[in-house]
């Protein structure tokens, strides 16, 4: 376990204590909720960035076949060493 010491304005500390927010279980719950919210915010921000990124044009069947052929050639060359 880690001990954390924080400094709060007196008024805020008194209100938080009266509300039961400074107990270990309450602080743990608050911190876990904030961490989860930040992870979710990061996830949605990444989704938004992905939506703004233009998709490359679709490959034709011929282009796909050429890519596959080139990949197979490259693998054969590596295997032959």
FENHU-V666320 format. One record per pair of residues at least 24 apart in sequence whose C-alpha atoms are under 8 Angstrom apart, sorted by sequence separation. I is the first residue (numbers start at 0). GAP is how many residues later the second one is. D is the distance in Angstrom with one decimal. If there is no record, write none. Layout:
BEGIN
I_GAP_D / I_GAP_D
END
This chain:
BEGIN
none
END
